[in-house]
Amino acid sequence: MHGDFEPDHLPHVTNSTWEPCVREIYSFTSLFLFSIEIHTTIGYGSRSITLECPSAMLTMCIESILGTITQSFIVGIVFAKLTRPKNRAHTLLFSKNAIINQRDRNLCLIFRIGNTRKSRILAGNVQAYLIRHSPVDVLESQIKLCLSMDSSENISFMFPVCAVHTIDEDSPFYSMSASDIIKADIEILVVFEGTIESTGQPVQAKSSYTNQEILWGHRFLEMVEYRKEKYGFLIDYAKFNETYPISTPLCSAKQLNHFYEHNLRKLKDSIR
């Protein structure tokens, strides 16, 4: 519209007899390079907009704003892709089976949690819920299980840990024997939550165990051993799901406690 590219005006672009909309613009190529300079804020200095054309100034402002928005979107997408913890949850492992064995005098429900990456997870927290069919009481269908950790309450996953639920008087498994668990319509939902040390992003992983995946009278195979040639501990994740059978009472924890209490009373009476 201003006639900057007309043949009669191009020779006078550099002298004072003609004022173009943009200085040092001779063709589409030079105009394209000027557009790139605006987008990337390079500004070599030879090309510049004059006050001759308000439309050129408006176009420059719009192009600058669009360039800033485009760069912001690209940076945001790349940052979200790099920091997204979705794949991080796949490196958190739960044992294939939960096990029940006897520790001291108590029966315990145990499952393993492991971290296959070297980066730590801070403020780890594990929760477990017993889900069972109860047509009478809806509130009984989901019961939170009390858990403790073998190594520490604050899980940093330097080594695989075992989450332990002690089957005591407050446990929903207190009156259940080995045969009762096999017949029961139950499932244990396990939820792990933590914070990735490198990015500060939260991460969550879930798993579950049905009654067929609970092994009564088993123990996890030891998977951490000290190697002198490595001058440190070696974790063999090939043994993560491995268990072996051990001698464990098949009765319920309630019956087992009554047995111990009865024998303890007999022992006290014999001493007297």
C-alpha positions as CSV (number, residue, x, y, z in Angstrom):
1,M,0.0,0.0,0.0
2,H,2.9,2.4,0.8
3,G,4.8,1.3,-2.4
4,D,8.1,0.3,-0.7
5,F,8.7,-2.5,-3.3
6,E,7.8,-0.4,-6.4
7,P,10.8,-0.3,-8.9
8,D,10.9,3.5,-8.8
9,H,11.2,3.6,-5.0
10,L,13.7,0.9,-4.3
11,P,16.8,2.9,-5.6
12,H,15.8,5.8,-3.2
13,V,15.4,3.7,0.0
14,T,18.8,4.8,1.3
15,N,18.6,8.5,0.5
16,S,16.5,11.3,2.0
17,T,14.1,11.7,-0.9
18,W,12.1,8.6,0.1
19,E,10.9,7.4,3.5
20,P,9.9,3.7,3.5
21,C,7.9,1.9,6.2
22,V,11.0,-0.3,7.1
23,R,14.5,0.7,6.2
24,E,16.9,-1.8,4.5
25,I,14.0,-3.9,3.0
26,Y,14.4,-4.7,-0.7
27,S,12.7,-8.1,-1.1
28,F,10.7,-10.8,0.5
29,T,13.9,-12.4,1.8
30,S,15.0,-9.3,3.6
31,L,11.4,-8.9,5.0
32,F,11.5,-12.5,6.2
33,L,14.8,-11.9,8.0
34,F,13.4,-8.8,9.6
35,S,10.4,-10.8,10.9
36,I,12.8,-13.4,12.4
37,E,14.7,-10.5,14.1
38,I,11.5,-9.3,15.7
39,H,10.5,-12.8,16.8
40,T,13.8,-13.6,18.4
41,T,14.6,-10.1,19.5
42,I,18.0,-10.2,17.8
43,G,18.0,-6.7,16.3
44,Y,21.1,-6.4,14.2
45,G,20.4,-2.6,13.8
46,S,20.4,-2.1,10.0
47,R,16.7,-2.8,9.6
48,S,14.2,-0.7,11.5
49,I,10.6,0.6,11.3
50,T,10.1,4.3,10.6
51,L,7.2,6.5,11.7
52,E,5.9,6.6,8.1
53,C,3.5,3.7,8.4
54,P,1.3,3.1,11.5
55,S,0.2,-0.3,10.1
56,A,3.9,-1.4,10.1
57,M,4.2,-0.4,13.8
58,L,1.0,-2.3,14.7
59,T,2.2,-5.3,12.8
60,M,5.5,-5.3,14.7
61,C,3.7,-5.1,18.0
62,I,1.4,-8.0,17.1
63,E,4.3,-10.1,15.9
64,S,6.3,-9.4,19.0
65,I,3.4,-10.5,21.3
66,L,2.8,-13.6,19.2
67,G,6.5,-14.5,19.3
68,T,6.6,-14.1,23.1
69,I,3.5,-16.3,23.5
70,T,4.9,-19.0,21.2
71,Q,8.2,-19.1,23.1
72,S,6.3,-19.3,26.4
73,F,4.2,-22.3,25.1
74,I,7.3,-24.1,23.9
75,V,9.2,-23.6,27.2
76,G,6.1,-24.7,29.2
77,I,5.6,-27.8,27.1
78,V,9.3,-28.8,27.3
79,F,9.4,-28.2,31.1
80,A,6.2,-30.1,31.7
81,K,7.5,-33.0,29.7
82,L,10.8,-33.2,31.5
83,T,9.4,-32.9,35.0
84,R,6.2,-35.0,34.6
85,P,6.4,-37.8,37.1
86,K,4.2,-40.2,35.1
87,N,7.1,-42.5,34.1
88,R,8.7,-42.2,37.5
89,A,5.8,-44.2,39.0
90,H,6.7,-47.1,36.8
91,T,10.1,-47.4,38.5
92,L,8.4,-48.0,41.9
93,L,7.8,-51.8,42.4
94,F,5.4,-53.6,44.6
95,S,5.9,-57.3,45.3
96,K,3.8,-59.7,43.2
97,N,2.4,-61.3,46.4
98,A,1.7,-60.3,49.9
99,I,2.7,-62.8,52.6
100,I,1.6,-63.8,56.1
101,N,4.1,-65.2,58.5
102,Q,4.8,-65.2,62.3
103,R,7.1,-62.6,63.8
104,D,7.7,-63.2,67.5
105,R,4.2,-64.1,68.7
106,N,2.2,-62.2,66.1
107,L,1.0,-63.0,62.7
108,C,2.0,-60.3,60.2
109,L,0.9,-59.3,56.7
110,I,3.9,-58.1,54.7
111,F,4.5,-56.8,51.2
112,R,7.7,-55.3,49.5
113,I,8.2,-51.9,48.0
114,G,11.3,-51.1,45.9
115,N,12.8,-48.2,43.8
116,T,14.7,-49.2,40.7
117,R,16.3,-45.7,40.2
118,K,19.2,-44.2,42.0
119,S,17.4,-40.9,42.7
120,R,15.7,-40.9,46.0
121,I,12.1,-40.3,46.9
122,L,11.5,-38.1,49.9
123,A,8.7,-38.1,52.4
124,G,7.5,-41.5,51.2
125,N,4.2,-42.6,52.7
126,V,2.5,-46.0,52.3
127,Q,-1.2,-46.7,53.0
128,A,-3.2,-49.9,52.6
129,Y,-6.9,-50.5,52.6
130,L,-8.8,-53.7,53.0
131,I,-11.7,-53.8,50.5
132,R,-14.3,-56.5,51.1
133,H,-17.9,-57.2,50.2
134,S,-20.3,-56.5,53.1
135,P,-24.0,-56.3,52.1
136,V,-25.0,-55.3,55.7
137,D,-22.6,-52.4,56.5
138,V,-21.2,-50.2,53.7
139,L,-18.6,-48.7,56.0
140,E,-17.1,-52.1,56.6
141,S,-16.3,-52.5,52.9
142,Q,-13.2,-50.3,53.2
143,I,-10.9,-50.5,56.2
144,K,-7.6,-48.7,56.6
145,L,-4.8,-51.0,57.7
146,C,-2.2,-49.9,60.2
147,L,1.3,-50.2,58.6
148,S,4.9,-50.0,59.9
149,M,8.1,-50.1,58.0
150,D,11.0,-52.6,58.5
151,S,13.7,-50.0,58.1
152,S,12.2,-46.6,59.0
153,E,9.0,-44.7,59.2
154,N,10.5,-42.1,56.8
155,I,11.0,-44.0,53.5
156,S,13.9,-42.7,51.3
157,F,14.3,-45.9,49.3
158,M,18.0,-46.4,49.7
159,F,17.1,-50.1,49.9
160,P,13.8,-52.0,49.3
161,V,11.6,-52.0,52.3
162,C,8.8,-54.2,53.7
163,A,5.5,-52.7,54.8
164,V,4.2,-54.7,57.8
165,H,0.7,-55.0,59.1
166,T,0.6,-56.6,62.5
167,I,-2.5,-58.8,62.9
168,D,-3.7,-57.9,66.4
169,E,-7.0,-57.2,68.1
170,D,-7.6,-54.1,66.0
171,S,-6.9,-55.8,62.6
172,P,-9.7,-57.0,60.4
173,F,-7.7,-60.2,59.8
174,Y,-7.7,-61.1,63.6
175,S,-10.3,-63.8,63.3
176,M,-9.3,-65.1,59.9
177,S,-7.4,-68.3,59.4
178,A,-5.5,-69.4,56.3
179,S,-8.6,-71.2,55.0
180,D,-10.8,-68.1,55.7
181,I,-8.6,-65.8,53.7
182,I,-8.6,-68.2,50.7
183,K,-12.5,-68.2,50.8
184,A,-12.9,-64.5,51.5
185,D,-13.9,-62.0,48.9
186,I,-11.3,-59.4,49.7
187,E,-8.7,-57.2,48.1
188,I,-5.9,-55.1,49.6
189,L,-5.4,-51.8,47.9
190,V,-1.9,-50.3,48.4
191,V,-1.1,-46.6,47.7
192,F,2.4,-45.1,47.8
193,E,3.0,-41.3,47.7
194,G,6.2,-39.4,47.8
195,T,8.3,-36.5,46.4
196,I,11.0,-36.9,43.7
197,E,14.2,-35.5,45.1
198,S,15.6,-34.2,41.8
199,T,12.4,-32.3,40.6
200,G,10.3,-31.8,43.8
201,Q,7.3,-33.2,41.9
202,P,4.8,-35.5,43.7
203,V,4.6,-39.1,42.6
204,Q,2.0,-41.8,43.3
205,A,1.9,-45.5,42.6
206,K,-0.8,-48.1,43.3
207,S,-1.1,-51.8,43.5
208,S,-3.5,-54.4,45.0
209,Y,-3.5,-57.9,46.3
210,T,-6.5,-60.3,46.0
211,N,-7.0,-63.2,48.4
212,Q,-5.3,-65.5,45.8
213,E,-2.2,-63.3,45.9
214,I,-1.7,-63.6,49.7
215,L,0.7,-66.4,50.5
216,W,0.3,-67.8,54.0
217,G,3.4,-69.2,55.6
218,H,6.0,-67.6,53.3
219,R,9.0,-65.3,53.7
220,F,10.6,-63.0,51.2
221,L,14.0,-64.0,49.9
222,E,16.9,-61.7,51.0
223,M,17.9,-59.5,48.1
224,V,20.5,-57.2,49.7
225,E,24.0,-58.5,50.3
226,Y,27.4,-57.0,51.0
227,R,30.1,-57.5,48.3
228,K,33.7,-57.0,49.3
229,E,34.8,-56.5,45.7
230,K,32.3,-53.7,45.3
231,Y,33.0,-52.2,48.7
232,G,29.3,-51.8,49.3
233,F,25.8,-53.4,49.2
234,L,24.4,-55.0,46.1
235,I,20.6,-55.1,45.5
236,D,19.5,-58.1,43.3
237,Y,16.0,-57.1,42.0
238,A,15.7,-60.5,40.3
239,K,14.9,-61.8,43.8
240,F,12.3,-59.0,44.5
241,N,9.3,-61.3,44.2
242,E,10.9,-64.5,45.4
243,T,9.5,-66.2,48.5
244,Y,10.0,-69.5,50.3
245,P,7.7,-71.4,52.6
246,I,8.3,-71.5,56.4
247,S,6.6,-73.1,59.3
248,T,3.6,-70.9,60.2
249,P,0.4,-71.7,62.2
250,L,-2.6,-72.0,60.0
251,C,-5.0,-70.8,62.7
252,S,-6.2,-67.3,63.1
253,A,-4.3,-64.7,65.1
254,K,-7.1,-64.8,67.7
255,Q,-6.7,-68.5,68.2
256,L,-3.0,-68.2,68.3
257,N,-3.1,-65.6,71.1
258,H,-5.5,-67.7,73.1
259,F,-3.1,-70.6,72.7
260,Y,-0.2,-68.5,74.0
261,E,-2.3,-67.1,76.9
262,H,-3.5,-70.6,77.9
263,N,0.1,-72.0,77.9
264,L,1.3,-69.0,79.8
265,R,-1.3,-69.6,82.5
266,K,-0.4,-73.3,82.7
267,L,3.3,-72.3,83.0
268,K,2.6,-69.9,85.9
269,D,0.5,-72.5,87.7
270,S,3.2,-75.1,87.4
271,I,5.8,-72.7,88.8
272,R,3.5,-72.0,91.8
